[in-house]
Amino acid sequence: MTGSPQSAGSDPDRAVVPVGTHRALGLTDEEYAGIERVLGRKPTAVELSMYAVMWSEHCSYKSSRAHLSRLPTEGPQVILGPGENAGVVDVGDGLAIALRIESHNHPSAIEPYQGAATGVGGILRDIFTMGARPIALMDGLFVGTLDDARSRYLLDGIVRGVAGYGNSVGVPTIGGQITTAPGYRGNPLVNVFCLGLLRREHLVLAAASGAGNLVVLLGSRTGRDGIGGVSVLASSEFAGEGAAKRPSVQVADPYEEKRLIEACLELLSAGLVVGIQDLGGAGLACATSETAAKGGMSMEVDLSAVPRREPAMSGVEVMTSESQERMLAVVTPENFATVRAVCERFEVEAAVIGTVAEPDPDGVGRLRIRDEVGGAVLGEMPAASLADDAPRYRRPIAEPGDLAARRAVRAARLDPAGRHDDALLAMLVDPAWIYRQYDHQLFLNTVRGPGEADAAVLRLAAPGIAWQGKGLALSCDANPGWCAIDPRAGTAATVAESVLNVACTGARPLALVNCLNFGNPEHPEVMWQLTEAIEGMSEACEALGVPVVGGNVSLYNASDGADIEPTPVVAVAGLIEQLASPPPAIGWQNGDTLVLLGEAAGSLAGSRYARDVLGERDGSLSPVDLAAHLRLCNLVAELVAAECSAEPAGVLHGVHDVADGGLAVALAEVAWRSGSGASAEVARPEELFAELPPRAMIATADPTAIEHAAADHGVAARIIGRAGGGRLAVSGPDGAILVDAPLAALGEAMTANLAGRLDIAPSAH
């Protein structure tokens, strides 16, 4: 074998590793045997470390890839689906959006600020490596209940990490969601979504091509931070407080990232780069093997040329370091001087660390790692064996043994003569404290920011791309309570809610990305949850016409032997064709008629009321008729779009979805934001807190027009009340008062339930 690893001598990077080392790196005995078969010999230390990170669950999706193919990924608007750094979708006028969501769960449990901050940095690089300028961030945060000191510490650090990085790098964080539940105490979840805008001709892929082209490392110097992150942290169960694993958490530098963004976007727009890949999980091991494999080429890498910030780093450390703010670019020799000049202007280091080469005579593209040019070979592997040929598992799948008994539990019913003020107040949360940490007006394109509407709304514009009148709507959603009872129906309902949120801003959904957060895949019940969730997402996306263009699977989310509840997070992007006026916010005006659109509410099973107030976690979810839900979304989008035109119809004064917390919470949120109360009537007491199917509430001065439009779309519509006064009062069908609370009490509860528990002074409304 040409250039195969030479005699080790005293060099530990070339030494054959001791028996059993692979287990400490997260590889099974069978996987180690597979590596020996690929190589035809025992691996060196560098090779074994590279296989360990590339065959980890985080990088290879070895437990989930067989099931992900079920998801619908195609549509006329889809330019690139799953498989690249980000999905790319056409938005017309020669423009496209790139979107991606990723997790940084275990690092955030160890060091919440750096874990969240580097999660933001990584997702930004996924976007601008496509040639897109990042224009928006969102996050999904899941921590333990806030009566627990550690959960408060984690939430505070995570929010500061997201804010500290996003604000400093200059990309607005425009929304997200927060969930607190006991199961996340030992294993918080931090999911970060990013969206970028690009001209279609600037799209660049992560593939190495052109023998003799240079492999150039851009950005920060390589250190020891993050070594083993994907194999140790993201591909094994998490236990304890994690002090011993602190070195595995990367260190963030948003100012280096800002310089890197600007340098890379200039290089890409000028056509100076043949291919480009970010260095995130698995570092150089990932970037070199994936670009070589995608291009079908070989690659020679010179470790001595890699700029380092720490002395005496081994080849293993250099190849597997997850130091942040780095990119790998393929550049023609004649363009390198210009590339270096651009990088110097932005104070970004650019170092040639290798070359692209023709595949070997046997047609295999090989990755060769040398300690210097022409020096000893520390590793030689088929590039595709690292990037594409990891094991694919069909792990055992088994539904919980008590599933039938749990689903047979009859959902609770509300006392038709009782008062439920206290239950409502306990469920209210105002996440304004979180939003205040984020600068959501960077670029000055934000039309509806965090908490103002059911989805954030941006002008479709970016530096260098003028606004042509269109808008984007973005929603990030999850509901572990639904998915814990029924992962299939719960995930479908989560997709339905997210699509409705986008419709509530007048947008047509374009695409969805997901982050599938689950427990230990070696547990058959967890694999059942995962496969059921994928089926539910597939069914909903097919019915609602929303392709899945990318995603992330985060497994081994478990602490002290307990798996988290299934937590699929979805982010939906929608297009507003004409954004001459802002869409109606969450609100109403005195005297407005309140109209409820959608199918009648079902049972309390899976609701926040059942879980948080009654402590009930069993039952059967109310089904979502996806065909009826599509009609609802189309109706709402049409009504709101009419208000976004150059001549607003003036029919809608406000719109809000009804899902998490049910109708009572939706009414309370609108009343508090409007500074105006309301009187409403429910068809039965359970409608106060029932969450499924998702519905929409319209505030209007012309209810007849809404009813006629609903009839035209085949959507159920019912007048439920009128806005006005200083109290929120909800009665049952017999006139009995179920809820009666002053606006001040609603506001006090909202601030006390989040900011108050964090000992943060509430802001003025």
N, C-alpha and C positions, 0 to 999 in steps of 0.2 A: 504494500500500500504506500503510494508516494507520500512523503512528508509525514508518516505516522509518528506518534510520540516517540522521542528518543530515550535512551537510557537515562533513568532518573538521576543517578548519582546522588547528590545531597539535596536536590531541588524537590521540596514537598509538592509543588504544583504538578510535577510529572510522575511523582511516585504512585505506584499502585496502592490504593487505599486499604487500610486494614479491614478485615472481615467484619461485617456488621455496621460499618459506617453509614451505609445507605439508610438504615432504619432511623438513625438520628436525624437524617435529612428529610424524613417523611416518605421514603420509598419503601414499598413492600419487597419481600424476597422475590416474588414473581416479577415485579417491575424491574428489579435489579437484573434478574436473569434475562429479561427482554433487552436491556441495555447491552449486556454482553453479546447477545445474538446479533444486534444491530452492528456492533463494532467488530465482532469476531475476536474479541479479546477482553481482558479486564479494563475498565476505564481508569484514566488518571484522575487525580483530585479535581482538576479543572473540569474535565468532562463530567464527572459524577455530580459536581455541584450544579452544572448547567442543566443536566437532565432533571435534577431534583427540583429546580425552580420551574423549568418549562413543563414538566409533567405533573406539577402541582395542580390541585383542584382549581386554584384561582386562574392559572394560565391556560390549562388544557380543557376545562369543563368535562373531565372524563366521566363524571357521574350523570351529567345532564345533557350532553350534546345529542345523545340518541333520541331524546324526547323533544328537544327544541325545534327539530325540523317540522313539528306539527304546526307551528305558528305560521299564519299567512304573512308573507313578506313582500308581495308584489302589488303594484298599482301603477296606473299611467303616470303618476307624479313621482314615483320612486326612481331615483338615479342610482343610488347605491343602498343596498340593504345590509343585513348582518354580514360580518366578516372583515370589514375595514375598521379603522379607528372610530369612525362615526358614521351614522346613516346620513344620506344626502337626499333631499327632496326638492323638486322643482316648485318654485313659487311664481313663475312667470317673469316676463320682461328680462330674460337672460340671467335671472338670479336664482339662487338656491339657498336652502338652509341646511346646516349640518347640526345634528343633535345626538346627544349621548348621555347616559346616566351610569354612574359607577358607585361602588360602595367603598368605604374605608372604615369598616366596623371595628375590627380587633385593634388596629393602631389607635383608634379614638378611645378605646377602653383603657389602654395603657397610658396614653398621654393625650388628653382630649384636645388641647389646643393644637398641637402639631399634627395629630391624627386628622383632625378636620381640615386644617389649613392645607396640608399636603394632598388631601382628597380634592380640594378645590383646584390646586395647582395641576394635578394629574388630569382632571377632566378638561381643564382649559387647553392643555397640550393636545388632548384627543381631538379637539375642535380645530385649532389653528394648524395642526399638521395636515388637515385636509385643504388648506388654503383659505379657510373661513376666519373672519374676525369674530371672536367671541363677543356677544352683545348682551347675554343674559345668563344668570345663574338662578337655580332654585335648589332647595334642599328638603329632604325628608328625614326627620330626626325622631328617634325612638329611645326613650330612657325610662328608668324605673319611676315609680310614683314619687312625688316631690316631698312626701313626708320623710323620705330617706335622705340622709346627708350626702351619701356618695352620689346618688342620682342628681342632686342639686349641683354638686361639684362638677359632675360630668356635663350636664346641660350648660352650665355657665361657661366651661372651657370650650365646649364644642361650638357654641354660638360665637364666642369671641374668636375662635379659630377661623370659622367661615367668614366672619366680618373682617378680621384682620387681614386675611389674604385677598378676598374679593375687593374690598375697599381700596387696598393699597395698589393692587394690580390694575384697577380701573375698570372693572366689569360689574354692572349692577346686579345685586341679588334681589329679585323682584317677587319672591314668594316661596311657598313651600307648605309644609305641614309639620305639626308636632303631636306626638302620641306619647302618653305616659301610661305605663302598665307595669305590674310587678315583674313580669317575665323578662324585662329588659335591664333589670338592675345590674346583673353581672355581665351582660352582653349588649351594650347599646348599639344601635344601628345609625350610621351616618351615610345617607345616600345623597349624592350631589349630581344635579342635572345641569348641562350647559347647552346653549344654542348659539350658533354662529351664522353669519351671513356672508355669502361669497358670490362672485360672478362665476358663472358656470365654466368659463374658459380658464379659470384659475385653479380648478380642481386638480389636486395632485394625490397620487396613490403611494402607498408604502411598499414599493417594490424596487429592488436593485436590478439595474440593467446596464448593459454596455461594458464589455470587458475592458479593463484599463481605467475605468472611472474610479474616482477617489471616494473613499468612505470618510466622512468628515464629522467629527463630534463637536457639537455647538453647545455653548452655555457653560453652566457651572462646572467646577472641577469635581472629580470623583473622590468621595470619602468613604468612611466605613458605616455611615448611617444607612439603615434600611436593609442591611445584609440579612438574607433569609426571610424577609418579610412575607413573601407569598407562600413559601413552603412551610414556615414555622407558624406564622400568625394566621394566615387566611386559609390554611388547609388542614387545620387540626382543631380539636375542641379547645376552648379557652377556659382556664382555671385560675383561680386566685386573683390577686390584685395586680399581678403582672410586673412587679418591680424588676425581676430578673430579665424580663424581655424588653426593657426600655431601649437598649441599643438597636433593636429592630425597627424602631419608629424613625421615619425620615424627618429631616429638618427643613423647614420651609424658608424660602427667600423670595417674597413676591416682587421685589424690585428687580431681581435678576430675571424673573419670569416676564415682567413688563418689557424689559429690554429684548428678551428673547422673542416675545410675540412680535414686536415691531420689526426686528431684524428678519425673522422668518417670513413674515407677510411680504416684506419688500423683496426678499429673494424669490419667493414663489410668484409674486405678480410680475417680476421681471423675467421669469422663465429660467432662472439660474440653477434650479435644482431638478435633478432627474427623478428622484424619489426621496421621501422623508418619513421618519418614524420617531415618535416620542419614546423616551426612556422612562417607563413607569415601573410596574411590577416586573421583576426579574432583570431589570437594568439592561446592560449590554448583551447579556445572554439572549434576551428576548429580541431586542432591536436588530441585532446582527442576523440571528437565525431566521426571523420572520421576513425581513427584507430580502435575504438571499433566497429563501424558499419561494416567496411570491414571484420573484423574478426568474426562478429556475436557474440561478447562477451559483457559482462558488464565490467565496469571500475569504481573503487573507486579512487577518487582524493582527496588528503589532501592539502588544500591551505596553511596551516601553514608551509609546507615543501618547498614551492616554494621560492627559493632565490630571494631577492628583493634588489633594490638599492635605494629605497625611503621609508620613514617611513609611517606608518598608511595607507597603501593601503587597499582599500576595496576588498571584494571578486569579485565584478563587475569589478573593475580595473584590478585585477590579471588575471581573466579569459578572458578579452577582450583586454588587452594590446597587441600591435603589436611591442613591443621591438624586435630588430633585433638580428641576430646571435644566434638563439636558435633552438634546435632540440629535438624531443621527441622520445625516443627509448624504445622498449620493450626488456627486458633482463631477462634471467633465473636467479633465486637467486644464483645458484652456479657460474655463470659467472660474477656476479656484482663486486666482488673484482678485477678481472682482468680488467674489463671495467674501473673501477675507477683508477686503476694503469696506464692504457694507457692514460686516460684523464689527470691525474696529470702530466704525462711526457710532454704533450703538453700544460700544464697550462690551461686546460679547466675544468670548474666546472661541476660536475656530482652529481645530487641530486635525490634521490628516492622520487617521489611525489605521488605515488599511486600503485595500483595493478590491474592486470587483474583478472576478476572473471567470473564464469559460468553465462550464461543467467539466468534470473529469471525462476521460475517454469512454467510460461506461455510462455516460449521460447523467450522472448524479452530481448535483451541486453540493459541494462540501464546504464546511466552515472550518477554517484552520486558524488556530490561535497560537501565535508565536510570542516568545519573550522579547524579541526584537526583530527587525527586518533581516531575513535570512537566518535567523537564530533558531534555537531549539523549538520544536513543536510541542506545545503543552496540551494541545487537544486537536483532534481531527474527527469530525462527525458529519454525516449527511445532514444538511441544513433542515430538510423536511422532517427528519426523524425527531428533531427538537420541536419544530413549529407545528407539525401536522400529525405526527404519528404516535402521539401519546396513547396509552391504553384507553379503550372505550368500554365502560362498564354498563352492564344491565343489572344493576343491583337489585336485590330482592325487594319486592313491593308487597305490602300487606296493609289493609285498612285496619284501623284500631279494633280490637276485639269487642269493645263496648259500644261501637258506633251505632248499631241498631237501637240499643237501649237508650243512648243519649238522644238520638233523633226522635225517639218516641215520647220524650218528655214534653208534656203540654206547656206551651208558653204561658207566662203569667198574664193575668188580666188586671186592669185597673179598676179600683173601686169607683163606680159611677157617681157616688155621692161624696167622695173624698176630695180633699184639697191636695194639690201636688206642687205647691209653691216651693217647698224646701227641696224637693227632688230636682226641679228645674234649676234653681239657683246653684245647686251643687254641680250641675253639669255644664255651667257656662264658663267659657275660657276666652279671654282676650289675649291673643299672642302679640299684642302691640310692643311689649318689651323686646321680643325677639326682633321684630321688624325694625325697631329704632336703632338696632346695632348695625343694620345694613344700609349702605347708600344705594337706594334703588333708583336714583335719578341720574346716574352717570350716563353720559351721551345725550341726556335730555330727550330720550325717545319714549320714556315710560308714560303711558296715557292713563292706565289704571294700575296702581301699585299694590303692594301687599295689603290684603284685607279690604280693599275697596270694592272688589267684584269677585265673582266666583272663580275667575281666571285672571291672571295678569295680562295686560294689553300693552303692546309696544308698537310704535311706528316701524314699518319695514324699512329701516335705514341704518346706516353705519358710517363711520368716517370714510370718505371716499365713495360712498354709495348714497346718492341723493334720494330723498323720500318721494315716491310717486303716488302717494295716496292710499296705499294698502297698509294693513295692520296684521300683527301676529297675536294670537292668544295662546297662553301657556298655562297648563294646570298640572299639578303634581299631587297624586292621591294614593291613599292606602287605607285599608280598614281591616286590621288583624282580627277584630272581634267577629266580623262576618266570616273570615277565612278559617278561624279556629273551629267554628261549627261546621262549615262546609267549604273546603278550599276551592272546589270547582265553582259552585254557585257564588261564593263570596268574591272570587277573583273576577268572574263575569260581571257581578254587580259593581265592583270597583272600576272596571273599564267603563261600564255604563255611566257611572257617576262622573268620571273624568271627562267623558265626551259631552255630557250635559253641561258641565262647568264651562267648557269651551263654547258651547252653543249659547250659554247665557251672556256671552259678550258679542254675539252676532257672528261667530266664526264657523267655518266649515272645517271639520277635522281633517288633517293631512296625514298624520303619522303618529305612531306611538313607540316609545322606548320603555323598557322595563328593567327593574332590578329585583331579582327573585331572591329574597333573604329567607333561608330555611336552616334547620338544625343539622344534625349529623346524618349524612346520607347513608352511613352504614347501618342506620336504624330503618328497618323496612317501613315503619309508619311515616317517617319523614319522606322517604321516596314516594310513598303514596300521596302525601300532601303535595309534593312538588309536581308529580305527574298530573294530579287532579287540577292543580292551579293552572298548569300549562293548557290543559284541555279547556278549562273555563275561559281563559284568556283567548284562546283560539276561536272558540264559539262566539264570544262577544265581538271580537275584531272582525270576524267574517260577516256577522249579521249587521254590524254597524258600518262596515266598509272602511275600516281603519287598518292599514298595513303596519306590521311591526318591523321597524328598520334597524333595530339594534337593541342591545341590552347587556345585562350582567347577571351572573349567578353567584351569589355569596352563600356558601354552605359552611357547615361546622359552626354555626352560630348557636353555641351551647356553652353553659358554664356550670361547673359542679354536677355534670351529668344530666342537666335539664335542658332540653331543646327549647328555643324560642317558639312562640306561636308562628305559624306560617305568615310571612309578611311580604307579599308581592307589592311592589311600588310601581305605579305606572305614571308616565308623563306624556301628555298629549299636546301636540302643537296644532293649531288651527289657523286658517287664513281668513282675514276680514277683507273682502274685495274693495270696499270703500270705507275709509275711516275719516270722513270729513268732520264728524262730531264724536266725542267720547261716548261709548256705550253707557246705558244707565247703570248706576252704581247699586250696591246693596242699600236700599232705602225706600222711603215713601214720603208722600206729602199729606198733610192733614186733609181729610175728606176723601182720600183715595179709596177705591174699592179693591179688596184683596181677592184675587182669583187663583185657585189652586188648579194646576194642570197636571194630568197624568192619571195613571191607574190608581185605584183605591189602595190605601195602606194595608199591609198585611199584619202579621203578628209582631210581638215584641222580641222574638227570638233574635239573638245576635246584636241587639241594640245596646247602646251605652246605658240606657236605663236598666236593662236586664242585668248587665255585667256590673256596673258601678254602684247602682242603688240597691238592687235585689241580690247581687252576687250569683246570678244564674248564668251558666255558660253552656247550657244544653238547649235542645229543641231543633226545629227545622226552619231554615230560612224561607221567607216568602219568595216565590220565584219571580224573576224579572222576565216579562214578555219582551224579548229583544226587538221584535218587529214593531210592537207598540211603542217601545222606547225610542226607536229610530224616528217614528212619526213625531213623538214629543220633541226630540232634539231638533228636527227640521223645522217644526213650528216655532220653537223658541228662537232659533237662529234667525229665522225669517222676520219675526217680530222685532228682535233687537237690531238686526241689520238695517231695518227701516229707520231706526233712530240714529244710526251712524252715518246716514247719507247727508248730502249737502243741504237737503231740506227735510229735517227730522219730522217723522209723522206726529210726534207729540202724544202718542197713545200710551207709551210705557213711561212711568216715573221711576220704576225700580223693578229689579228681578233678583231672585235668590233661589238657589236649589234647596230642596228639602231632602236630606239624607242623614248625615251624622247627627244624632241627637233628636231627629224627628221634627215635626212641625212646631212643637213648643219652642225648641231651641232656635229654629229658623226665625220664628216671630220675634223672639227676644233679641236676637242679633240685629234684626232690622230696626226694631223699636229703639234700641240703644244707639245705633249709628245715626238714626234719623232724629233723635231727640223728641220723638213723638210716639205716644202709645197707640193702642189699637184694641178693638173688641172683636173677637172671632168665635166661631162655633165649629166644633168637630162633629163628625158623623157618629163617632163612638169614642169612648175614652181612650182606647189604645192608640188612636190616631195622634194623640199628643206626642208620643215618643217612638212610635213605629218608624223604622228607617227605610224599609224596602216595600215596593220598588221606589227608586229615586223619582222625585217629582220636582216641579218648579212652581214658585209662587210669584205672581205678577201683581204689582201695584199700579193701578190705572184709573184715569178719570173717565174712561170709556169702556166699561165692562162688556157692553154689547158687541163692540168690535172684536174684543178678545174671544168672546164666545163664538162669534161667527167664524173667525179664523180657525179656532179649535175644531169646530164642526167640519170645516173644509178639509182638515188634515186627519180627521178621525181620531181626535184626542179628547179624552174626557176633560170637562171643565166645570168647576163649581165655585160659586161665590161663597167665601167663608167669613167675610167680615169687612170692617171699615177702619181706616187709620185715623187717629186723633186722640187727644187727651194726654194725661200724664201717667197712665197705667196700662199694663198689658193684662187684659181680662179674657179668659177663654172659658167658654161654657160647653156643656155636653148637649146632646140632642133634646134632652128634657128641660134644658134651661139651668141645670145645676152648675154652679161655678166650680171649675176644676183648677184654674190658676187665676190669681189676682195679685199682681205685684207692681209696685211703683217703679218708674224708670230708674230712680236712684238705687234701688235695691239690685236691679239688674246690673248696673255698672259696678257697684261695689263687689258683687259676686265675681264678675269677670276679672277684675284686677286682683282680687284676693286669691283666686284659684290658680294663678300662675305667678305673676310678679310678687304678690303678697307672700307666697310660700318661699320665694327666693330672697325675701327680705329686701325688696327693691321698691323704692317709693313710687307709687303710681303717678302717671302723668295726667295732666288735665285732658278731658275728653276733647 
